[in-house]
Amino acid sequence: MKVKALVAVLLFASSAAALANGTAAPAADGAKNIPQSPEAWVARMSDFTKNQSAFKDPKVFVPWFSAISEPSFYSAMGNGMMDPGGWTNMMGSMMQPGAYGNMAQFADPNVYMKWMAAGMDPNFYTALMTQMSDPGKMMRWAMMPMDPKMWSMMMNGMNPNMYMKWMMAPMSPQSMQLMMAPMNPNLYTGMMGTAMNPATYGSTWGGMMGGMVPGAMPGAAPMAVGAPGMNFFDPNMWTKMMAPAAAPAAPAAK
């Protein structure tokens, strides 16, 4: 309950600051789709296109810290490590263009501004300290040897179906698709497209690299209709710059 209250307070603070500046508050992407179960958190942390979300936004870091300090998280992680499908999905996410964008977003200065604001917010420290001093959580750790989820994870090691899954994993369609992925040209073109997309690097650097295009940078002077932008990552811009000059118009007949 306290975690939800902190997220609401941080969202209200960011909205109030945006309204004070006379601009509409942007949607808090980091606070959207926060996992609600240990299994969902394990899936998030093993997905290389999303596993840095907790470190880019304090509003996501607080529920992430609450999840990893629960014993149920480690039982879910143990069961996930025994499933070959989880490893296949994790390795497949490493070859997605979103994996590059996931790390490139740390170049956005807004990420560090969020952490600076959280560092001056007493509610942020209170929420973290509450997680460590929660008597209910301490009791769950003390009762972990008798937790049915932990027993289920340990008994799964004696399940013949688990070993059968590992034996059949190399012949599964997911594994075949993973092995064929490095030979797919779209993998490399997608990576190049993500690296050359200004939006990959956040709103601040993305707006600067996007140039003086109307709407690309707040307060930018509007350009004439049809004028090219200054996105140096766009091959079309270089093509237009190297195009031959148009022939002068013929004088009008008198």
TORKOL-4160 file (C-alpha; in steps of 0.2 Angstrom, whole numbers, padded with zeros to 4 digits, m for minus):
254
<pt num="1" X="0000" Y="0000" Z="0000"/>
<pt num="2" X="0014" Y="0012" Z="0004"/>
<pt num="3" X="0023" Y="0008" Z="m0012"/>
<pt num="4" X="0007" Y="0013" Z="m0022"/>
<pt num="5" X="0006" Y="0029" Z="m0012"/>
<pt num="6" X="0024" Y="0034" Z="m0016"/>
<pt num="7" X="0021" Y="0030" Z="m0034"/>
<pt num="8" X="0005" Y="0041" Z="m0034"/>
<pt num="9" X="0015" Y="0055" Z="m0025"/>
<pt num="10" X="0029" Y="0055" Z="m0038"/>
<pt num="11" X="0017" Y="0055" Z="m0052"/>
<pt num="12" X="0007" Y="0070" Z="m0044"/>
<pt num="13" X="0024" Y="0079" Z="m0042"/>
<pt num="14" X="0029" Y="0077" Z="m0060"/>
<pt num="15" X="0012" Y="0082" Z="m0066"/>
<pt num="16" X="0012" Y="0098" Z="m0055"/>
<pt num="17" X="0029" Y="0103" Z="m0061"/>
<pt num="18" X="0024" Y="0101" Z="m0079"/>
<pt num="19" X="0008" Y="0111" Z="m0076"/>
<pt num="20" X="0018" Y="0125" Z="m0067"/>
<pt num="21" X="0029" Y="0127" Z="m0083"/>
<pt num="22" X="0013" Y="0129" Z="m0093"/>
<pt num="23" X="0015" Y="0112" Z="m0103"/>
<pt num="24" X="0005" Y="0096" Z="m0102"/>
<pt num="25" X="0013" Y="0082" Z="m0092"/>
<pt num="26" X="0019" Y="0068" Z="m0103"/>
<pt num="27" X="0013" Y="0051" Z="m0099"/>
<pt num="28" X="0024" Y="0042" Z="m0087"/>
<pt num="29" X="0030" Y="0027" Z="m0097"/>
<pt num="30" X="0041" Y="0020" Z="m0083"/>
<pt num="31" X="0026" Y="0018" Z="m0072"/>
<pt num="32" X="0016" Y="0009" Z="m0084"/>
<pt num="33" X="0014" Y="m0010" Z="m0084"/>
<pt num="34" X="0023" Y="m0013" Z="m0068"/>
<pt num="35" X="0023" Y="m0032" Z="m0065"/>
<pt num="36" X="0012" Y="m0037" Z="m0051"/>
<pt num="37" X="0018" Y="m0055" Z="m0047"/>
<pt num="38" X="0036" Y="m0063" Z="m0044"/>
<pt num="39" X="0034" Y="m0072" Z="m0060"/>
<pt num="40" X="0031" Y="m0056" Z="m0070"/>
<pt num="41" X="0046" Y="m0048" Z="m0062"/>
<pt num="42" X="0057" Y="m0063" Z="m0067"/>
<pt num="43" X="0051" Y="m0061" Z="m0085"/>
<pt num="44" X="0054" Y="m0043" Z="m0085"/>
<pt num="45" X="0072" Y="m0045" Z="m0078"/>
<pt num="46" X="0076" Y="m0058" Z="m0090"/>
<pt num="47" X="0070" Y="m0048" Z="m0105"/>
<pt num="48" X="0085" Y="m0037" Z="m0112"/>
<pt num="49" X="0073" Y="m0025" Z="m0120"/>
<pt num="50" X="0065" Y="m0020" Z="m0103"/>
<pt num="51" X="0076" Y="m0026" Z="m0089"/>
<pt num="52" X="0083" Y="m0009" Z="m0086"/>
<pt num="53" X="0067" Y="0000" Z="m0082"/>
<pt num="54" X="0069" Y="m0001" Z="m0063"/>
<pt num="55" X="0085" Y="0009" Z="m0065"/>
<pt num="56" X="0079" Y="0022" Z="m0076"/>
<pt num="57" X="0064" Y="0028" Z="m0066"/>
<pt num="58" X="0063" Y="0029" Z="m0047"/>
<pt num="59" X="0044" Y="0025" Z="m0048"/>
<pt num="60" X="0048" Y="0008" Z="m0055"/>
<pt num="61" X="0063" Y="0006" Z="m0044"/>
<pt num="62" X="0053" Y="0006" Z="m0028"/>
<pt num="63" X="0041" Y="m0009" Z="m0033"/>
<pt num="64" X="0056" Y="m0018" Z="m0040"/>
<pt num="65" X="0065" Y="m0017" Z="m0024"/>
<pt num="66" X="0050" Y="m0023" Z="m0015"/>
<pt num="67" X="0049" Y="m0038" Z="m0027"/>
<pt num="68" X="0067" Y="m0043" Z="m0025"/>
<pt num="69" X="0067" Y="m0043" Z="m0006"/>
<pt num="70" X="0053" Y="m0056" Z="m0006"/>
<pt num="71" X="0057" Y="m0074" Z="m0004"/>
<pt num="72" X="0044" Y="m0078" Z="m0017"/>
<pt num="73" X="0054" Y="m0069" Z="m0030"/>
<pt num="74" X="0068" Y="m0082" Z="m0028"/>
<pt num="75" X="0057" Y="m0097" Z="m0029"/>
<pt num="76" X="0050" Y="m0090" Z="m0045"/>
<pt num="77" X="0067" Y="m0087" Z="m0052"/>
<pt num="78" X="0073" Y="m0104" Z="m0047"/>
<pt num="79" X="0058" Y="m0112" Z="m0057"/>
<pt num="80" X="0061" Y="m0100" Z="m0071"/>
<pt num="81" X="0080" Y="m0106" Z="m0072"/>
<pt num="82" X="0074" Y="m0124" Z="m0074"/>
<pt num="83" X="0063" Y="m0120" Z="m0089"/>
<pt num="84" X="0073" Y="m0120" Z="m0106"/>
<pt num="85" X="0060" Y="m0109" Z="m0113"/>
<pt num="86" X="0065" Y="m0095" Z="m0102"/>
<pt num="87" X="0083" Y="m0096" Z="m0107"/>
<pt num="88" X="0078" Y="m0096" Z="m0125"/>
<pt num="89" X="0067" Y="m0081" Z="m0123"/>
<pt num="90" X="0081" Y="m0072" Z="m0114"/>
<pt num="91" X="0094" Y="m0075" Z="m0127"/>
<pt num="92" X="0082" Y="m0070" Z="m0141"/>
<pt num="93" X="0079" Y="m0054" Z="m0132"/>
<pt num="94" X="0097" Y="m0050" Z="m0133"/>
<pt num="95" X="0096" Y="m0050" Z="m0152"/>
<pt num="96" X="0082" Y="m0038" Z="m0153"/>
<pt num="97" X="0084" Y="m0020" Z="m0158"/>
<pt num="98" X="0075" Y="m0015" Z="m0142"/>
<pt num="99" X="0090" Y="m0022" Z="m0132"/>
<pt num="100" X="0101" Y="m0008" Z="m0139"/>
<pt num="101" X="0087" Y="0005" Z="m0136"/>
<pt num="102" X="0085" Y="m0001" Z="m0118"/>
<pt num="103" X="0103" Y="0003" Z="m0114"/>
<pt num="104" X="0105" Y="0019" Z="m0125"/>
<pt num="105" X="0091" Y="0027" Z="m0115"/>
<pt num="106" X="0104" Y="0030" Z="m0101"/>
<pt num="107" X="0111" Y="0044" Z="m0112"/>
<pt num="108" X="0095" Y="0054" Z="m0109"/>
<pt num="109" X="0099" Y="0067" Z="m0095"/>
<pt num="110" X="0081" Y="0066" Z="m0090"/>
<pt num="111" X="0085" Y="0049" Z="m0082"/>
<pt num="112" X="0097" Y="0057" Z="m0070"/>
<pt num="113" X="0086" Y="0072" Z="m0067"/>
<pt num="114" X="0073" Y="0060" Z="m0060"/>
<pt num="115" X="0085" Y="0051" Z="m0049"/>
<pt num="116" X="0091" Y="0068" Z="m0042"/>
<pt num="117" X="0073" Y="0073" Z="m0038"/>
<pt num="118" X="0070" Y="0056" Z="m0030"/>
<pt num="119" X="0086" Y="0059" Z="m0020"/>
<pt num="120" X="0078" Y="0075" Z="m0012"/>
<pt num="121" X="0062" Y="0066" Z="m0009"/>
<pt num="122" X="0060" Y="0059" Z="0009"/>
<pt num="123" X="0045" Y="0048" Z="0003"/>
<pt num="124" X="0058" Y="0039" Z="m0008"/>
<pt num="125" X="0069" Y="0034" Z="0007"/>
<pt num="126" X="0054" Y="0030" Z="0018"/>
<pt num="127" X="0047" Y="0018" Z="0005"/>
<pt num="128" X="0064" Y="0009" Z="0004"/>
<pt num="129" X="0067" Y="0009" Z="0023"/>
<pt num="130" X="0049" Y="0002" Z="0025"/>
<pt num="131" X="0053" Y="m0013" Z="0014"/>
<pt num="132" X="0068" Y="m0017" Z="0024"/>
<pt num="133" X="0059" Y="m0015" Z="0041"/>
<pt num="134" X="0043" Y="m0024" Z="0037"/>
<pt num="135" X="0039" Y="m0037" Z="0050"/>
<pt num="136" X="0028" Y="m0047" Z="0038"/>
<pt num="137" X="0042" Y="m0048" Z="0026"/>
<pt num="138" X="0054" Y="m0054" Z="0040"/>
<pt num="139" X="0042" Y="m0067" Z="0045"/>
<pt num="140" X="0040" Y="m0073" Z="0027"/>
<pt num="141" X="0059" Y="m0075" Z="0026"/>
<pt num="142" X="0059" Y="m0084" Z="0042"/>
<pt num="143" X="0046" Y="m0096" Z="0036"/>
<pt num="144" X="0054" Y="m0099" Z="0019"/>
<pt num="145" X="0060" Y="m0117" Z="0023"/>
<pt num="146" X="0041" Y="m0121" Z="0025"/>
<pt num="147" X="0035" Y="m0111" Z="0010"/>
<pt num="148" X="0026" Y="m0122" Z="m0002"/>
<pt num="149" X="0033" Y="m0112" Z="m0017"/>
<pt num="150" X="0051" Y="m0117" Z="m0011"/>
<pt num="151" X="0046" Y="m0135" Z="m0009"/>
<pt num="152" X="0039" Y="m0135" Z="m0026"/>
<pt num="153" X="0055" Y="m0128" Z="m0033"/>
<pt num="154" X="0065" Y="m0141" Z="m0025"/>
<pt num="155" X="0054" Y="m0155" Z="m0030"/>
<pt num="156" X="0054" Y="m0149" Z="m0048"/>
<pt num="157" X="0072" Y="m0155" Z="m0048"/>
<pt num="158" X="0065" Y="m0173" Z="m0047"/>
<pt num="159" X="0052" Y="m0171" Z="m0060"/>
<pt num="160" X="0057" Y="m0182" Z="m0076"/>
<pt num="161" X="0047" Y="m0170" Z="m0087"/>
<pt num="162" X="0059" Y="m0156" Z="m0083"/>
<pt num="163" X="0074" Y="m0166" Z="m0090"/>
<pt num="164" X="0063" Y="m0171" Z="m0105"/>
<pt num="165" X="0060" Y="m0153" Z="m0109"/>
<pt num="166" X="0079" Y="m0150" Z="m0109"/>
<pt num="167" X="0082" Y="m0165" Z="m0120"/>
<pt num="168" X="0069" Y="m0159" Z="m0132"/>
<pt num="169" X="0074" Y="m0140" Z="m0131"/>
<pt num="170" X="0087" Y="m0141" Z="m0146"/>
<pt num="171" X="0073" Y="m0147" Z="m0157"/>
<pt num="172" X="0060" Y="m0135" Z="m0152"/>
<pt num="173" X="0054" Y="m0121" Z="m0165"/>
<pt num="174" X="0060" Y="m0107" Z="m0153"/>
<pt num="175" X="0077" Y="m0114" Z="m0152"/>
<pt num="176" X="0078" Y="m0116" Z="m0171"/>
<pt num="177" X="0072" Y="m0099" Z="m0173"/>
<pt num="178" X="0085" Y="m0092" Z="m0161"/>
<pt num="179" X="0099" Y="m0102" Z="m0170"/>
<pt num="180" X="0093" Y="m0095" Z="m0187"/>
<pt num="181" X="0092" Y="m0077" Z="m0181"/>
<pt num="182" X="0110" Y="m0072" Z="m0184"/>
<pt num="183" X="0108" Y="m0076" Z="m0202"/>
<pt num="184" X="0093" Y="m0065" Z="m0204"/>
<pt num="185" X="0098" Y="m0048" Z="m0213"/>
<pt num="186" X="0083" Y="m0040" Z="m0204"/>
<pt num="187" X="0092" Y="m0042" Z="m0188"/>
<pt num="188" X="0106" Y="m0031" Z="m0193"/>
<pt num="189" X="0096" Y="m0018" Z="m0202"/>
<pt num="190" X="0084" Y="m0017" Z="m0187"/>
<pt num="191" X="0099" Y="m0014" Z="m0176"/>
<pt num="192" X="0106" Y="0000" Z="m0187"/>
<pt num="193" X="0089" Y="0008" Z="m0189"/>
<pt num="194" X="0087" Y="0009" Z="m0170"/>
<pt num="195" X="0105" Y="0016" Z="m0168"/>
<pt num="196" X="0101" Y="0029" Z="m0181"/>
<pt num="197" X="0084" Y="0034" Z="m0174"/>
<pt num="198" X="0085" Y="0050" Z="m0163"/>
<pt num="199" X="0071" Y="0044" Z="m0152"/>
<pt num="200" X="0081" Y="0030" Z="m0146"/>
<pt num="201" X="0092" Y="0041" Z="m0135"/>
<pt num="202" X="0077" Y="0050" Z="m0126"/>
<pt num="203" X="0068" Y="0066" Z="m0128"/>
<pt num="204" X="0083" Y="0077" Z="m0125"/>
<pt num="205" X="0096" Y="0070" Z="m0136"/>
<pt num="206" X="0083" Y="0064" Z="m0148"/>
<pt num="207" X="0076" Y="0082" Z="m0150"/>
<pt num="208" X="0094" Y="0089" Z="m0153"/>
<pt num="209" X="0098" Y="0076" Z="m0166"/>
<pt num="210" X="0082" Y="0078" Z="m0174"/>
<pt num="211" X="0086" Y="0096" Z="m0178"/>
<pt num="212" X="0075" Y="0111" Z="m0180"/>
<pt num="213" X="0060" Y="0101" Z="m0186"/>
<pt num="214" X="0044" Y="0108" Z="m0179"/>
<pt num="215" X="0039" Y="0099" Z="m0164"/>
<pt num="216" X="0056" Y="0090" Z="m0162"/>
<pt num="217" X="0063" Y="0102" Z="m0149"/>
<pt num="218" X="0052" Y="0113" Z="m0137"/>
<pt num="219" X="0053" Y="0131" Z="m0142"/>
<pt num="220" X="0061" Y="0128" Z="m0159"/>
<pt num="221" X="0058" Y="0140" Z="m0172"/>
<pt num="222" X="0046" Y="0134" Z="m0186"/>
<pt num="223" X="0054" Y="0130" Z="m0203"/>
<pt num="224" X="0046" Y="0133" Z="m0219"/>
<pt num="225" X="0035" Y="0120" Z="m0226"/>
<pt num="226" X="0045" Y="0107" Z="m0235"/>
<pt num="227" X="0062" Y="0112" Z="m0228"/>
<pt num="228" X="0073" Y="0097" Z="m0223"/>
<pt num="229" X="0077" Y="0094" Z="m0205"/>
<pt num="230" X="0095" Y="0093" Z="m0198"/>
<pt num="231" X="0095" Y="0074" Z="m0193"/>
<pt num="232" X="0112" Y="0069" Z="m0197"/>
<pt num="233" X="0107" Y="0051" Z="m0195"/>
<pt num="234" X="0095" Y="0052" Z="m0209"/>
<pt num="235" X="0102" Y="0047" Z="m0226"/>
<pt num="236" X="0088" Y="0056" Z="m0235"/>
<pt num="237" X="0095" Y="0073" Z="m0228"/>
<pt num="238" X="0112" Y="0069" Z="m0236"/>
<pt num="239" X="0104" Y="0064" Z="m0252"/>
<pt num="240" X="0095" Y="0081" Z="m0253"/>
<pt num="241" X="0111" Y="0090" Z="m0249"/>
<pt num="242" X="0121" Y="0081" Z="m0263"/>
<pt num="243" X="0107" Y="0083" Z="m0275"/>
<pt num="244" X="0111" Y="0095" Z="m0290"/>
<pt num="245" X="0104" Y="0112" Z="m0289"/>
<pt num="246" X="0088" Y="0115" Z="m0299"/>
<pt num="247" X="0090" Y="0124" Z="m0316"/>
<pt num="248" X="0085" Y="0142" Z="m0316"/>
<pt num="249" X="0067" Y="0145" Z="m0322"/>
<pt num="250" X="0066" Y="0152" Z="m0340"/>
<pt num="251" X="0061" Y="0170" Z="m0341"/>
<pt num="252" X="0043" Y="0174" Z="m0345"/>
<pt num="253" X="0039" Y="0178" Z="m0363"/>
<pt num="254" X="0035" Y="0196" Z="m0366"/>
